[in-house]
Amino acid sequence: MIMPNENIKKKLKNVNQFKIDENDDIVDLIQSLKDTGFNAKRLALACEIYKEMIEDKKCIKFFGLAGALVPAGMQRVIHDFVEEGFIDILVTTGASLTHDIAETLGYHHLQGEVKIDDYELHKQDLNRIYDVYLPNKVYEGIEDYVSNLDIPDENMPVSSFLKLLGDQLPDNENSILKICAKKNVPIFCPAFTDSGLALQLGFHHQNLNLNHFKDMLKMVDLAWDAKQAGVCIIGGGVPKNFILQSLQFCPNSAKYAIQITMDRPEQGGLSGATFQEAISWGKVSQEAKFSTVISDATIALPLILWFLKKSKKNS
C-alpha cells in the first residue's frame, strides 16, 4: 500500500537496531527484521504475507518459479513448499523441470568455479550454469528415459502430461514433479517447448502435440474460481505473466502478492515490474498486501520456507 501524503510524520516510527540472541530462531529473526529497513524489512513482510496466505483458507496460492533454482540446490526447498501445502498451483519453466528430472533420475549438478576455461569445459562435456556444472551424460540419461515413456494421449494438455510424468518417475524424496503428482498440485509450463526436456520429447515422440491452449483456459478457470488469490513469484519471466494475466480477467485480483527478483522496473520488462504497476492492469488488488524483495532467491526463499515451517510448528 502507498502511504497517504497527509500526516506522514504520525505514521513513522523508529528503526529497530535489532540484535541476534543466541537463543533466537528464524521466527524471532524475521519478527525483528520487520522493524528495520530496505530488503530486510521487505523479506520480513513477505514472510508475514505468505503466512497470512496460508492461514486464509479461502486463498488459492499461485507460485511462479523461474530461474536456475534446482541447479543451485533448491530442489528440496520447492519440494517442501508443495509437501507442506504452501503451494496450490505451480507455474514454472521447462528448464526447471528438466533439472528436476535429472536429480530425480539420480544424476547430480556439480559444484564448480566461475573463473575457469569454458572451452576446456566444453571439451570435457561439461556445461556451466554460473558456478554449477552439468555433464552431458545427464542429458543422455534423461533422453534414454524420455524415449521409453508411454504417452497414451498425444494431444493432452501440458499439465496433464506433467502429472503423468510425475506419476511415472521413480520415487525420490526431493522431486518436485513427484510431490506435485502425489499432492495433486497442478504444474503449468506455458513455455514448455523452450527446454531440453521438450526437445528430447519432440525428437522421440514426433506425433506429440501437447495442448497449451487447454492449459491457458484451465488456468483462467482456476483463477476465476479462487475466492481469494495469493501469488508468490520467484524470478519473474513467463511464469509470472501466466499467473497474472489469468488474474487480470477474473473478478478477484490478487489479495496477496510476493515477488523475489533481482530485476529492475525501468526497462519495462515484466520480471522487474512492480506490483503497483500490476494494479493498473487489474492483476493485483489496490487493497492487496504485497512485498517485493530485491534478492537472490537462493538466499531469500529458504529463509521464507524456514519461517513458514517454524510458524506452522508453533501454531
C-alpha positions as a Markdown table, in Angstrom:
| # | Residue | x | y | z |
|---|---|---|---|---|
| 1 | Met | 0.0 | 0.0 | 0.0 |
| 2 | Ile | 1.2 | 3.5 | -0.7 |
| 3 | Met | 1.4 | 5.8 | 2.3 |
| 4 | Pro | -1.1 | 8.7 | 2.1 |
| 5 | Asn | 0.5 | 12.1 | 1.8 |
| 6 | Glu | -1.3 | 13.6 | 4.8 |
| 7 | Asn | 0.1 | 13.1 | 8.3 |
| 8 | Ile | 3.1 | 11.1 | 7.2 |
| 9 | Lys | 5.0 | 12.0 | 10.3 |
| 10 | Lys | 2.4 | 10.5 | 12.5 |
| 11 | Lys | 2.8 | 7.1 | 10.7 |
| 12 | Leu | 6.6 | 6.9 | 11.1 |
| 13 | Lys | 8.3 | 5.0 | 13.9 |
| 14 | Asn | 11.9 | 4.3 | 14.9 |
| 15 | Val | 14.0 | 1.9 | 13.0 |
| 16 | Asn | 14.9 | -1.1 | 15.2 |
| 17 | Gln | 18.6 | -1.6 | 15.7 |
| 18 | Phe | 18.0 | -5.3 | 16.2 |
| 19 | Lys | 20.3 | -7.8 | 17.8 |
| 20 | Ile | 20.6 | -11.5 | 17.4 |
| 21 | Asp | 20.4 | -13.5 | 20.6 |
| 22 | Glu | 22.0 | -17.0 | 20.8 |
| 23 | Asn | 18.5 | -18.4 | 21.7 |
| 24 | Asp | 16.7 | -16.8 | 18.7 |
| 25 | Asp | 15.2 | -18.9 | 16.0 |
| 26 | Ile | 14.1 | -17.9 | 12.5 |
| 27 | Val | 10.7 | -16.6 | 13.7 |
| 28 | Asp | 12.5 | -14.3 | 16.1 |
| 29 | Leu | 14.8 | -13.1 | 13.4 |
| 30 | Ile | 12.0 | -12.3 | 10.9 |
| 31 | Gln | 9.9 | -10.5 | 13.6 |
| 32 | Ser | 12.9 | -8.3 | 14.4 |
| 33 | Leu | 13.6 | -7.6 | 10.7 |
| 34 | Lys | 10.0 | -6.2 | 10.4 |
| 35 | Asp | 11.1 | -3.0 | 12.2 |
| 36 | Thr | 14.3 | -2.4 | 10.1 |
| 37 | Gly | 14.5 | -1.1 | 6.6 |
| 38 | Phe | 15.4 | -1.9 | 3.0 |
| 39 | Asn | 15.1 | -5.5 | 1.8 |
| 40 | Ala | 15.5 | -6.9 | 5.3 |
| 41 | Lys | 12.1 | -5.3 | 6.1 |
| 42 | Arg | 10.6 | -6.4 | 2.8 |
| 43 | Leu | 11.8 | -10.0 | 3.4 |
| 44 | Ala | 10.0 | -10.0 | 6.8 |
| 45 | Leu | 6.9 | -8.5 | 5.2 |
| 46 | Ala | 7.0 | -11.2 | 2.5 |
| 47 | Cys | 7.2 | -13.9 | 5.3 |
| 48 | Glu | 4.2 | -12.4 | 7.1 |
| 49 | Ile | 2.2 | -12.1 | 3.9 |
| 50 | Tyr | 2.9 | -15.7 | 2.9 |
| 51 | Lys | 1.9 | -16.9 | 6.4 |
| 52 | Glu | -1.4 | -14.9 | 6.1 |
| 53 | Met | -2.0 | -16.6 | 2.7 |
| 54 | Ile | -1.6 | -20.0 | 4.3 |
| 55 | Glu | -3.9 | -19.1 | 7.2 |
| 56 | Asp | -6.6 | -17.7 | 4.8 |
| 57 | Lys | -8.4 | -20.9 | 4.0 |
| 58 | Lys | -10.2 | -19.3 | 1.0 |
| 59 | Cys | -6.9 | -18.3 | -0.6 |
| 60 | Ile | -5.5 | -20.2 | -3.6 |
| 61 | Lys | -1.8 | -19.9 | -3.6 |
| 62 | Phe | -0.2 | -19.5 | -7.1 |
| 63 | Phe | 3.5 | -20.0 | -7.2 |
| 64 | Gly | 5.6 | -18.9 | -10.2 |
| 65 | Leu | 9.1 | -20.3 | -10.4 |
| 66 | Ala | 11.7 | -19.1 | -12.9 |
| 67 | Gly | 15.5 | -19.3 | -12.8 |
| 68 | Ala | 18.1 | -22.0 | -12.1 |
| 69 | Leu | 16.9 | -22.8 | -8.6 |
| 70 | Val | 17.3 | -26.6 | -8.9 |
| 71 | Pro | 20.9 | -26.5 | -10.2 |
| 72 | Ala | 21.7 | -24.2 | -7.3 |
| 73 | Gly | 20.5 | -26.8 | -4.8 |
| 74 | Met | 16.9 | -25.5 | -4.1 |
| 75 | Gln | 15.0 | -28.6 | -5.4 |
| 76 | Arg | 14.1 | -29.8 | -1.9 |
| 77 | Val | 13.1 | -26.2 | -0.9 |
| 78 | Ile | 10.5 | -26.2 | -3.7 |
| 79 | His | 9.5 | -29.8 | -2.9 |
| 80 | Asp | 8.9 | -28.8 | 0.7 |
| 81 | Phe | 6.7 | -25.8 | -0.2 |
| 82 | Val | 4.5 | -28.3 | -2.0 |
| 83 | Glu | 4.6 | -31.0 | 0.6 |
| 84 | Glu | 3.7 | -28.5 | 3.4 |
| 85 | Gly | 0.7 | -27.3 | 1.5 |
| 86 | Phe | 2.2 | -23.9 | 0.8 |
| 87 | Ile | 1.6 | -24.1 | -3.0 |
| 88 | Asp | -1.8 | -24.9 | -4.6 |
| 89 | Ile | -0.8 | -24.2 | -8.2 |
| 90 | Leu | 2.8 | -24.3 | -9.6 |
| 91 | Val | 3.8 | -22.4 | -12.8 |
| 92 | Thr | 7.3 | -23.0 | -13.9 |
| 93 | Thr | 9.7 | -23.3 | -16.8 |
| 94 | Gly | 10.7 | -26.3 | -18.8 |
| 95 | Ala | 14.3 | -25.8 | -17.7 |
| 96 | Ser | 13.3 | -26.2 | -14.0 |
| 97 | Leu | 11.5 | -29.4 | -14.8 |
| 98 | Thr | 14.5 | -30.7 | -16.9 |
| 99 | His | 16.8 | -30.2 | -13.9 |
| 100 | Asp | 14.3 | -31.7 | -11.6 |
| 101 | Ile | 14.1 | -34.8 | -13.7 |
| 102 | Ala | 17.9 | -35.0 | -13.8 |
| 103 | Glu | 18.1 | -35.1 | -10.0 |
| 104 | Thr | 15.1 | -37.4 | -9.7 |
| 105 | Leu | 16.7 | -39.9 | -12.0 |
| 106 | Gly | 19.8 | -40.0 | -9.8 |
| 107 | Tyr | 22.1 | -37.6 | -11.6 |
| 108 | His | 23.6 | -34.6 | -10.0 |
| 109 | His | 24.6 | -31.0 | -10.6 |
| 110 | Leu | 28.2 | -30.3 | -9.6 |
| 111 | Gln | 29.8 | -27.5 | -7.7 |
| 112 | Gly | 32.5 | -25.6 | -9.5 |
| 113 | Glu | 34.0 | -22.2 | -10.0 |
| 114 | Val | 33.2 | -19.1 | -12.2 |
| 115 | Lys | 36.8 | -18.3 | -13.3 |
| 116 | Ile | 37.6 | -21.3 | -15.5 |
| 117 | Asp | 38.4 | -22.1 | -19.1 |
| 118 | Asp | 34.9 | -22.6 | -20.6 |
| 119 | Tyr | 36.4 | -24.1 | -23.8 |
| 120 | Glu | 38.1 | -26.7 | -21.7 |
| 121 | Leu | 34.8 | -27.4 | -20.0 |
| 122 | His | 33.2 | -27.8 | -23.5 |
| 123 | Lys | 35.9 | -30.3 | -24.5 |
| 124 | Gln | 35.3 | -32.3 | -21.3 |
| 125 | Asp | 31.5 | -32.4 | -22.0 |
| 126 | Leu | 30.7 | -30.1 | -19.0 |
| 127 | Asn | 28.1 | -27.4 | -19.2 |
| 128 | Arg | 28.3 | -24.4 | -16.9 |
| 129 | Ile | 25.5 | -22.6 | -15.1 |
| 130 | Tyr | 27.5 | -19.8 | -13.4 |
| 131 | Asp | 29.4 | -21.9 | -10.7 |
| 132 | Val | 27.4 | -25.1 | -11.2 |
| 133 | Tyr | 28.3 | -27.7 | -13.8 |
| 134 | Leu | 26.1 | -30.3 | -15.6 |
| 135 | Pro | 27.8 | -33.1 | -17.5 |
| 136 | Asn | 26.4 | -34.0 | -21.0 |
| 137 | Lys | 25.8 | -37.6 | -19.7 |
| 138 | Val | 22.9 | -36.2 | -17.6 |
| 139 | Tyr | 21.1 | -35.1 | -20.8 |
| 140 | Glu | 21.9 | -38.5 | -22.3 |
| 141 | Gly | 20.3 | -40.2 | -19.3 |
| 142 | Ile | 17.2 | -38.0 | -19.5 |
| 143 | Glu | 16.9 | -38.8 | -23.2 |
| 144 | Asp | 17.1 | -42.5 | -22.5 |
| 145 | Tyr | 14.3 | -42.2 | -20.0 |
| 146 | Val | 12.1 | -39.9 | -22.2 |
| 147 | Ser | 12.5 | -42.1 | -25.3 |
| 148 | Asn | 10.8 | -45.0 | -23.4 |
| 149 | Leu | 7.9 | -43.1 | -22.0 |
| 150 | Asp | 4.4 | -44.5 | -22.5 |
| 151 | Ile | 2.3 | -41.4 | -23.5 |
| 152 | Pro | -1.4 | -42.6 | -24.0 |
| 153 | Asp | -2.7 | -39.3 | -25.3 |
| 154 | Glu | -0.5 | -37.3 | -27.7 |
| 155 | Asn | -2.8 | -34.2 | -27.5 |
| 156 | Met | -3.2 | -33.9 | -23.8 |
| 157 | Pro | -2.6 | -30.5 | -22.0 |
| 158 | Val | 0.9 | -29.9 | -20.9 |
| 159 | Ser | -0.3 | -30.0 | -17.2 |
| 160 | Ser | -1.8 | -33.5 | -17.8 |
| 161 | Phe | 1.4 | -34.7 | -19.3 |
| 162 | Leu | 3.4 | -33.4 | -16.3 |
| 163 | Lys | 1.1 | -35.2 | -13.9 |
| 164 | Leu | 1.6 | -38.4 | -15.9 |
| 165 | Leu | 5.4 | -37.8 | -15.9 |
| 166 | Gly | 5.3 | -37.2 | -12.1 |
| 167 | Asp | 3.4 | -40.4 | -11.6 |
| 168 | Gln | 5.8 | -42.4 | -13.7 |
| 169 | Leu | 9.1 | -41.1 | -12.3 |
| 170 | Pro | 10.9 | -43.2 | -9.7 |
| 171 | Asp | 10.4 | -42.4 | -6.1 |
| 172 | Asn | 12.7 | -39.6 | -4.9 |
| 173 | Glu | 12.4 | -37.6 | -1.7 |
| 174 | Asn | 13.4 | -34.3 | -3.4 |
| 175 | Ser | 11.5 | -34.5 | -6.7 |
| 176 | Ile | 9.2 | -31.5 | -7.5 |
| 177 | Leu | 7.3 | -33.4 | -10.2 |
| 178 | Lys | 6.8 | -36.4 | -8.0 |
| 179 | Ile | 5.5 | -34.5 | -5.0 |
| 180 | Cys | 3.2 | -32.4 | -7.1 |
| 181 | Ala | 1.7 | -35.6 | -8.7 |
| 182 | Lys | 1.3 | -37.1 | -5.2 |
| 183 | Lys | -0.4 | -34.0 | -3.8 |
| 184 | Asn | -2.4 | -33.3 | -6.9 |
| 185 | Val | -0.8 | -29.8 | -7.3 |
| 186 | Pro | -1.1 | -28.9 | -11.0 |
| 187 | Ile | 2.1 | -27.9 | -12.8 |
| 188 | Phe | 1.7 | -25.4 | -15.6 |
| 189 | Cys | 4.5 | -24.8 | -18.0 |
| 190 | Pro | 3.4 | -22.3 | -20.6 |
| 191 | Ala | 6.8 | -22.2 | -22.4 |
| 192 | Phe | 7.4 | -25.9 | -22.2 |
| 193 | Thr | 9.0 | -26.2 | -25.7 |
| 194 | Asp | 11.8 | -23.9 | -24.5 |
| 195 | Ser | 13.6 | -26.7 | -22.7 |
| 196 | Gly | 15.9 | -29.7 | -23.1 |
| 197 | Leu | 13.1 | -32.0 | -21.9 |
| 198 | Ala | 10.7 | -30.8 | -24.6 |
| 199 | Leu | 13.4 | -31.1 | -27.3 |
| 200 | Gln | 14.0 | -34.7 | -26.4 |
| 201 | Leu | 10.3 | -35.4 | -26.3 |
| 202 | Gly | 10.0 | -33.9 | -29.7 |
| 203 | Phe | 12.8 | -36.0 | -31.1 |
| 204 | His | 11.5 | -39.3 | -29.8 |
| 205 | His | 7.7 | -38.7 | -29.9 |
| 206 | Gln | 7.2 | -36.8 | -33.1 |
| 207 | Asn | 3.5 | -37.1 | -33.2 |
| 208 | Leu | 3.3 | -35.5 | -29.7 |
| 209 | Asn | 1.3 | -32.2 | -29.8 |
| 210 | Leu | 0.7 | -31.2 | -26.2 |
| 211 | Asn | -2.1 | -28.7 | -25.9 |
| 212 | His | -1.1 | -25.3 | -24.5 |
| 213 | Phe | -4.5 | -23.6 | -25.1 |
| 214 | Lys | -6.3 | -26.0 | -22.8 |
| 215 | Asp | -3.9 | -25.2 | -20.1 |
| 216 | Met | -4.4 | -21.5 | -20.6 |
| 217 | Leu | -8.2 | -21.9 | -20.3 |
| 218 | Lys | -7.8 | -24.2 | -17.3 |
| 219 | Met | -5.6 | -21.6 | -15.5 |
| 220 | Val | -8.1 | -18.9 | -16.1 |
| 221 | Asp | -10.8 | -21.1 | -14.7 |
| 222 | Leu | -8.7 | -21.8 | -11.6 |
| 223 | Ala | -8.1 | -18.1 | -11.1 |
| 224 | Trp | -11.8 | -17.3 | -11.7 |
| 225 | Asp | -12.9 | -19.8 | -9.1 |
| 226 | Ala | -10.5 | -18.6 | -6.5 |
| 227 | Lys | -12.4 | -16.7 | -3.8 |
| 228 | Gln | -9.1 | -15.2 | -2.7 |
| 229 | Ala | -5.9 | -15.3 | -4.7 |
| 230 | Gly | -2.3 | -15.1 | -3.4 |
| 231 | Val | 0.8 | -15.1 | -5.6 |
| 232 | Cys | 4.4 | -15.7 | -4.9 |
| 233 | Ile | 6.7 | -15.0 | -7.9 |
| 234 | Ile | 10.3 | -16.2 | -7.9 |
| 235 | Gly | 12.3 | -14.6 | -10.7 |
| 236 | Gly | 9.5 | -13.4 | -12.9 |
| 237 | Gly | 9.6 | -14.4 | -16.6 |
| 238 | Val | 6.9 | -16.4 | -18.3 |
| 239 | Pro | 5.5 | -18.0 | -15.1 |
| 240 | Lys | 4.8 | -14.5 | -13.6 |
| 241 | Asn | 2.9 | -13.4 | -16.7 |
| 242 | Phe | 1.0 | -16.6 | -17.0 |
| 243 | Ile | -0.3 | -16.2 | -13.4 |
| 244 | Leu | -1.0 | -12.5 | -13.5 |
| 245 | Gln | -2.7 | -12.5 | -17.0 |
| 246 | Ser | -5.1 | -15.1 | -15.7 |
| 247 | Leu | -6.0 | -12.9 | -12.7 |
| 248 | Gln | -6.4 | -9.9 | -14.9 |
| 249 | Phe | -9.6 | -11.3 | -16.4 |
| 250 | Cys | -11.1 | -12.5 | -13.2 |
| 251 | Pro | -13.5 | -10.8 | -10.7 |
| 252 | Asn | -10.9 | -11.1 | -7.9 |
| 253 | Ser | -7.4 | -9.8 | -8.5 |
| 254 | Ala | -4.6 | -10.9 | -6.1 |
| 255 | Lys | -5.2 | -10.1 | -2.5 |
| 256 | Tyr | -1.7 | -11.1 | -1.5 |
| 257 | Ala | 1.4 | -10.8 | -3.6 |
| 258 | Ile | 5.1 | -11.6 | -3.1 |
| 259 | Gln | 8.0 | -11.5 | -5.5 |
| 260 | Ile | 11.7 | -12.2 | -5.2 |
| 261 | Thr | 13.7 | -10.7 | -8.1 |
| 262 | Met | 17.0 | -9.1 | -9.0 |
| 263 | Asp | 15.5 | -7.2 | -12.0 |
| 264 | Arg | 14.7 | -3.5 | -12.3 |
| 265 | Pro | 11.5 | -2.0 | -13.5 |
| 266 | Glu | 12.9 | 0.8 | -15.6 |
| 267 | Gln | 13.4 | -1.1 | -18.8 |
| 268 | Gly | 9.7 | -2.2 | -18.9 |
| 269 | Gly | 10.4 | -5.9 | -18.5 |
| 270 | Leu | 7.9 | -8.0 | -16.6 |
| 271 | Ser | 10.4 | -9.7 | -14.3 |
| 272 | Gly | 11.2 | -6.3 | -12.7 |
| 273 | Ala | 7.7 | -4.8 | -12.9 |
| 274 | Thr | 6.2 | -3.6 | -9.7 |
| 275 | Phe | 3.0 | -4.8 | -8.1 |
| 276 | Gln | 1.9 | -1.2 | -8.1 |
| 277 | Glu | 2.1 | -1.4 | -11.9 |
| 278 | Ala | 0.1 | -4.6 | -11.8 |
| 279 | Ile | -2.7 | -2.8 | -10.0 |
| 280 | Ser | -3.2 | -0.7 | -13.2 |
| 281 | Trp | -3.8 | -3.8 | -15.2 |
| 282 | Gly | -6.3 | -5.2 | -12.6 |
| 283 | Lys | -3.9 | -8.1 | -11.8 |
| 284 | Val | -3.3 | -7.1 | -8.2 |
| 285 | Ser | -6.0 | -5.5 | -6.0 |
| 286 | Gln | -5.4 | -2.0 | -4.9 |
| 287 | Glu | -6.1 | -3.2 | -1.4 |
| 288 | Ala | -3.6 | -6.0 | -1.7 |
| 289 | Lys | -0.8 | -6.8 | 0.8 |
| 290 | Phe | 2.4 | -7.1 | -1.2 |
| 291 | Ser | 6.1 | -7.1 | -0.9 |
| 292 | Thr | 8.9 | -7.1 | -3.5 |
| 293 | Val | 12.2 | -8.4 | -2.2 |
| 294 | Ile | 15.2 | -7.5 | -4.3 |
| 295 | Ser | 17.4 | -10.5 | -3.5 |
| 296 | Asp | 18.9 | -13.7 | -4.9 |
| 297 | Ala | 16.2 | -16.2 | -4.5 |
| 298 | Thr | 18.7 | -18.8 | -3.3 |
| 299 | Ile | 19.1 | -16.6 | -0.2 |
| 300 | Ala | 15.5 | -15.4 | 0.4 |
| 301 | Leu | 13.4 | -18.5 | -0.5 |
| 302 | Pro | 15.0 | -20.9 | 2.1 |
| 303 | Leu | 14.5 | -18.3 | 4.8 |
| 304 | Ile | 10.8 | -17.9 | 3.9 |
| 305 | Leu | 10.3 | -21.6 | 4.0 |
| 306 | Trp | 12.1 | -21.9 | 7.3 |
| 307 | Phe | 9.9 | -19.2 | 8.8 |
| 308 | Leu | 6.7 | -20.8 | 7.5 |
| 309 | Lys | 7.6 | -24.3 | 8.7 |
| 310 | Lys | 8.6 | -23.0 | 12.1 |
| 311 | Ser | 5.5 | -20.9 | 12.4 |
| 312 | Lys | 3.4 | -23.9 | 11.4 |
| 313 | Lys | 5.0 | -26.0 | 14.1 |
| 314 | Asn | 4.5 | -23.3 | 16.7 |
| 315 | Ser | 0.8 | -22.7 | 15.9 |
